[in-house]
Amino acid sequence: MKKVIGLLTAVGLLTAPLANAETVTVSGSTSVAHVMEVLAENYQNKAQKSVEVQSTGSSAGIRAAKEGTSMLGMSSRNIKDNELNSEIKEVVIARDGIAAAVNKANPVKDLTQQQISKIYRGEITNWSEVSGEARPIVVVTRENGSGTRGAFEEIMDLQRTVNGHKVTAITPTAQVGNGNGMIKTIVANNPYAIGYISLGSVDDSLQALSVNGVAASDENIAAGDYHIARPFILLVNNKPHPSAQSFVDFIMSNDGQSIIAEQGYIRVQ
């Protein structure tokens, strides 16, 4: 299973100000931060320049890049038109699957995309309805503002329109976990729970379900057979600071893309 790197609050000099030309600041998605911290560590060793990575969530990362409070923003969901401005561009650095994960003791190994959607809508509430034990399903979701949640809701048709605004269709009884780590902990400790996490964060503490008979794997995502997948995006100023551009160049280089692949994600070039 994929190697898991513990999320750090930051990489590099935590107290260095944004104005420090040698310090690249990156903030946003906790899922992207998982691999960004590894990229930052390798870049620091190679270039002898500091990189700070802060896990603040996709929405916060997009705002930080747009407002200039962070050199680079991270998002694990598609960017909405109203979240961008003419000064910011998107750079897709990797692709990742979202795994529907259950406790290792759960006998259910495969669900259809429709079944998962119905579970999260609260329309399927017992494991016996999907060939499991006669036990209530404990639904676990990410917090509002999470890029993983945003992508999952969009892909799984878990949004509805109220008064012209899109709102979540996830059952209000769902437990909420902040970050992939908390979702993993909840599911790993509850044999009747189901959650969703970045595929790159899956480890031996839980099991990723097959969806529509297709295993959650890099190969199946790359082939287009596993459909619960999303881009990892960097938000970059059109006229980035040279230090920030240098780090982006490293990420998109063969060395950076190889690190992305080693961490269990899909390289884009």
Secondary structure, 3 states (H helix, E strand, C coil): CCCCCCCCCCCCCCCCCCCCCCEEEEEECHHHHHHHHHHHHHHHHHHCCEEEEEECCHHHHHHHHHHCCCCEEEECCCCCHHHCCCCEEEEEEEEEEEEEEECCCCCCCEECHHHHHHHHHCCCCEHHHHCCCCCECEEEEECCCCHHHHHHHHHCCCEEEECCEEEECCCCCCEEECCHHHHHHHHHCCCCEEEEEEHHHCCCCCEECEECCECCCHHHHHCCCCCCEEEEEEEEECCCCHHHHHHHHHHHCHHHHHHHHHCCCEECC
